Amino acid sequence: MENNKLAVEVAKNLLKIQAVFLKPNNPFTWASGIKSPIYCDNRLTLSYPETRKVVENGLAEVIKTYFPTCEVVMGTSTAGIAHAAYVSDILNLPMGYVRGGAKDHGRGNQIEGVVPVGKDVVVIEDLISTGGSSIEVVDVLREAGCNVLGIASIFTYNLQKGIDKLAAANVINHSLSNFETLVQVAADEKYISDADINKVLKFQKNPGDPSWME
């Protein structure tokens, strides 16, 4: 993340409203089965107006700074939809969203809203981990004839696997905050002990290796 001041502010807000939990000594289990010291649920930002304002204005600023030719904002389903709506309103741009799969009834849409064929599009995502689901959304839009400039996201784990997958798919992502910043803020504000920082950072380097818990 290029704007460190904003990254810190977003991290503080995510920790304050408990959108992010850090539990190095009592880890969460992800859907993949991986034991993780961190759990992130950015949907909670929608319930806190002050935090929501920081996030939505931040995402709008990312688009203006890094994707200035953006003509349409597209949210990921379902977590990115509300954020895309707020951001499109701030920027006065058209908005739509991409379903996880095509509908099995009606028109069978996967892209909801007017399909922006030939338009410059930015995808709004709440969270980047391995990047797989975000890339799927980008692929759907590209196949429909959209020019996807990149992704604006709230938070990234900065996992090497995710970084590599996004690069291989030629997808640019700019996140408001990131794993390293959040861990440092959490330590500074005593959400976790200094001794636990190394544990958490070791997890990030290789999430599939459970030795970080030792």
C-alpha positions in Angstrom: 0.0 0.0 0.0 1.5 3.3 -1.1 -0.4 5.6 1.4 1.0 4.5 4.7 -1.1 7.1 6.7 -4.3 5.8 5.3 -3.2 2.1 5.7 -2.6 2.8 9.4 -6.0 4.6 9.8 -7.9 1.8 8.1 -6.0 -0.8 10.2 -6.9 1.0 13.4 -10.6 1.1 12.3 -10.7 -2.6 11.4 -9.3 -3.5 14.8 -11.5 -1.1 16.7 -14.8 -2.5 15.2 -13.5 -6.1 15.4 -13.7 -6.6 11.6 -10.2 -8.2 12.1 -9.3 -10.5 15.0 -5.8 -11.6 15.8 -5.5 -14.7 18.0 -2.0 -16.2 17.6 -2.5 -18.5 20.6 -6.0 -19.7 19.7 -6.0 -19.8 15.9 -9.0 -19.8 13.5 -9.6 -22.5 11.0 -10.1 -21.2 7.4 -12.4 -23.0 5.0 -9.3 -24.5 3.4 -8.4 -26.1 6.7 -5.5 -23.8 7.3 -4.9 -22.7 10.9 -4.7 -18.9 10.9 -3.9 -16.3 13.6 -6.1 -13.8 11.8 -9.7 -13.6 10.7 -11.0 -10.7 8.6 -14.7 -9.8 8.0 -14.9 -6.5 6.3 -18.7 -6.7 6.0 -18.7 -5.2 9.5 -17.4 -1.9 8.2 -20.9 -1.3 6.7 -22.4 -1.2 10.2 -20.1 1.6 11.5 -20.6 4.9 9.7 -17.3 6.5 10.7 -15.3 3.5 9.6 -17.4 3.1 6.5 -16.7 6.7 5.5 -12.9 6.2 5.8 -13.1 3.0 3.7 -15.4 4.3 0.9 -13.6 7.6 0.6 -10.3 5.7 0.6 -11.5 3.4 -2.2 -12.7 6.3 -4.2 -9.3 8.0 -3.8 -7.5 4.8 -4.9 -9.6 4.9 -8.1 -8.9 8.6 -8.8 -5.2 8.1 -8.1 -4.4 4.8 -9.8 -7.3 4.3 -12.2 -8.2 7.8 -13.3 -9.9 6.7 -16.6 -12.3 4.4 -14.7 -15.8 4.6 -16.3 -17.6 1.9 -14.3 -17.3 0.4 -10.8 -18.0 -3.4 -10.4 -18.4 -5.1 -7.1 -17.6 -8.7 -6.3 -20.5 -10.8 -4.9 -21.4 -10.5 -2.2 -18.9 -8.6 -0.1 -17.9 -6.0 -2.6 -21.4 -5.0 -3.8 -22.3 -2.5 -1.1 -18.8 -0.9 -1.2 -19.1 -0.6 -5.0 -22.4 1.2 -4.6 -21.0 3.7 -2.1 -17.9 4.3 -4.2 -19.8 4.7 -7.4 -22.0 7.3 -5.7 -19.0 9.3 -4.5 -17.4 9.2 -8.0 -20.8 9.6 -9.8 -20.1 6.5 -11.9 -22.2 3.6 -13.1 -22.1 0.5 -10.9 -22.8 -3.2 -11.3 -21.6 -6.4 -9.8 -20.5 -9.9 -10.8 -22.2 -13.0 -9.4 -20.2 -16.1 -8.3 -21.9 -17.9 -11.2 -24.6 -17.3 -13.8 -28.2 -17.4 -12.6 -30.0 -20.6 -13.4 -33.2 -18.7 -14.3 -34.5 -15.6 -16.0 -31.8 -14.1 -18.3 -29.1 -16.2 -16.8 -27.0 -13.2 -15.9 -23.6 -13.4 -14.2 -22.9 -9.7 -14.6 -25.7 -7.6 -13.0 -26.3 -4.1 -14.3 -25.5 -2.9 -17.8 -22.5 -4.9 -19.1 -19.8 -2.2 -19.8 -18.4 -3.6 -23.1 -15.4 -1.6 -24.1 -15.5 0.5 -20.9 -12.6 1.0 -18.4 -13.7 -0.9 -15.3 -12.4 -1.1 -11.7 -13.4 -4.1 -9.5 -14.2 -3.4 -5.8 -13.1 -6.2 -3.5 -13.2 -6.4 0.3 -10.4 -8.8 0.9 -7.4 -10.2 -1.1 -6.0 -13.5 0.2 -4.9 -15.9 -2.6 -6.5 -13.8 -5.2 -8.4 -16.6 -6.8 -12.0 -15.3 -6.5 -11.0 -11.8 -7.5 -9.3 -13.1 -10.6 -12.4 -15.0 -11.5 -14.4 -11.8 -11.5 -11.9 -10.1 -13.6 -11.9 -13.0 -16.1 -15.7 -12.8 -16.4 -15.6 -9.1 -17.1 -12.8 -9.4 -19.6 -14.6 -12.2 -21.4 -17.6 -9.9 -21.7 -15.5 -7.3 -23.4 -14.7 -5.0 -20.5 -11.3 -3.3 -20.1 -10.5 -4.1 -16.4 -8.0 -1.6 -15.1 -7.5 -3.4 -11.8 -8.9 -4.0 -8.3 -9.4 -1.5 -5.4 -9.6 -3.5 -2.2 -10.0 -2.8 1.5 -7.4 -5.2 2.8 -4.7 -7.7 1.6 -3.0 -10.4 3.5 0.0 -9.9 1.1 0.4 -13.6 0.8 3.0 -14.5 -1.8 0.6 -16.9 -3.5 -1.9 -14.1 -4.0 0.8 -11.7 -5.3 2.0 -14.3 -7.8 -1.5 -15.2 -9.0 -2.5 -11.6 -9.6 0.7 -10.9 -11.5 0.3 -14.0 -13.6 -3.3 -12.9 -14.5 -2.0 -9.4 -15.3 -4.3 -7.9 -12.6 -3.2 -4.8 -10.6 -4.5 -4.5 -7.0 -4.3 -1.5 -4.7 -5.4 -2.1 -1.1 -6.2 0.4 1.5 -4.4 -1.5 4.2 -2.3 -4.7 4.5 -1.3 -7.5 6.8 2.1 -6.0 7.9 0.6 -2.6 8.8 -2.3 -4.2 10.7 0.1 -6.4 12.7 2.2 -3.4 13.7 -0.8 -1.3 14.6 -2.1 -4.3 16.7 1.2 -4.5 18.5 1.4 -0.7 19.1 -2.1 -0.6 20.5 -1.7 -3.8 22.6 -4.2 -6.0 20.7 -1.4 -8.6 20.6 1.9 -8.9 22.5 5.2 -8.1 21.0 6.2 -11.7 21.4 3.3 -12.8 19.1 4.4 -10.6 16.2 7.0 -13.1 15.0 4.4 -15.9 15.1 1.9 -13.9 13.0 4.5 -12.8 10.5 5.8 -16.4 10.2 2.3 -17.5 9.3 2.1 -14.9 6.5 5.3 -16.2 4.9 4.0 -19.7 4.7 0.3 -20.2 5.7 0.4 -23.9 5.0 3.2 -24.5 7.5 1.7 -25.0 11.0 5.1 -24.6 12.6 4.3 -20.9 13.2 2.1 -22.0 16.2 5.1 -23.6 18.0 
